[in-house]
């Protein structure tokens, strides 16, 4: 049975389909997929990311409206590496500063 057929059958039976293994294997492949064409800085973030500082109190978690990236931090003063397309939206919340 083809891959698509297995997934369809799993959905009908209420069973989670098995995942195919990644090409080239593991974390290196996944990291290159997440980063895309951007080169990594020494800290492991894409070179195009912008650092914002959290001004709020308590935990923060949100998904970037444009990039779809998940951002979370654990308290006042924490820094986030933010995709440039999400910067303006996060700054508008008044919970972040450059």
N, C-alpha and C positions, 0 to 999 in steps of 0.2 A: 504494500500500500504506500502511496506517496506521502510525503510529509504533510501536505495540506489535508489529505484524507484522514490521517491519524489525528490531527488537531480537531477536525470536525467531529469525528467519532468520539473523541475525549469530551468534547463539549456536550454532546448528546447524552453520554453516560455520566456526566458530572464528575469526571476525573481530570486532574490537571495533566496536560500533555507533557511528555518528556521534552527537555530542551536539547537542542543540538549543541555539540561542543563548538567553542570558538576557534576560528582559524588562527594559526600561529600561536595559540595557547595563552591563556591566563591573563594576569594583571597587566602585562605590557600591552597586549592587544586591546584590552578594555580601556586602559588609560589613553592610548592613542585615539580610540574611537571617541571618548568623551572630550578630548582636547581638540580634535579635528586638526585643522591646518596650523593652528597656533603653536608657536614654540614655547617650551616651558622655561620659566625662570628657575633660579636655584631653589626657591621655596616650593616648587611643584605647581605653581599656578600659571595659567596661560599668560604670555607676556602682554596681552592686550587688556587684562583685567585691571579694574580700578579699585583701590582700597577705600572702603568707607568705615567709619567708626560708629558703633551703636550708641545712641544717647538714651535709649529707653531703660526701663527697670524690668528685670525679670527676663524670662525666656522670649525669644523671637524666632518665628519660623514662617516662611512664605516662599511661594514659587514665583520666579521672575515672570512678569506678564509677557515679555517678548522672547526671552531665551528659553523659558521653561525650566531653568535651573532652580534647584532647591537651595534656599539660603536659610541658615539658622545660626543663632549665637546664644550664649548663655548668660549674658549680663552686661551691665553698663561698661562701656569702654572696650568691648570686644570689637575686633576688626573683621570685616568680611571682604573677600576678593569677589568683586562683582563684575559681571559681564557688562561692557559699555552700553549695551542696549537697555539694560535694566536700571542704570544709575539714576536717571531722572525720576522714574517711578518711585524708587526707594527714597530719594531725597524729598519728594513731595509728601511723604508720610510724616516728615519732621522728626523721625526717629533716628536719622542718620546724618552725619556730616562728613565732608571730605577730609 
